[in-house]
Amino acid sequence: MVRKTDSPFTSWKSSSARANPTAKPSGKLSKHDDSYIRKAAIRFRLPYITTLAAAIAAARGIEAYRRGKDMVKSIQEYHKDIR
């Protein structure tokens, strides 16, 4: 039984995941789950990273910040520096 809470991590559990936790996401349930996860991340102000490249970039940014390199530039600033 899934208990209703305010946490997206304790309340989210699709029927497909319960039936086969190793199954790859596909079909309507996957789209519903993706939407639910995205909306929960926004609601709880959590980062939502969808690609491995973005996850690596985020991890590198966190590491740099922890080492005291806290200068942040927007993507537009990087492009401006290329010209």
Buried (B, 14 or more C-beta within 10 A) or exposed (E): EEEEEEEBEEEEEBEBBEEEEEEEEEEEBBEEBEEBBEEBBEEEEEEEBEEEEEEEEEEEEEEEEEEEEEEEEEEEEEEEEEE
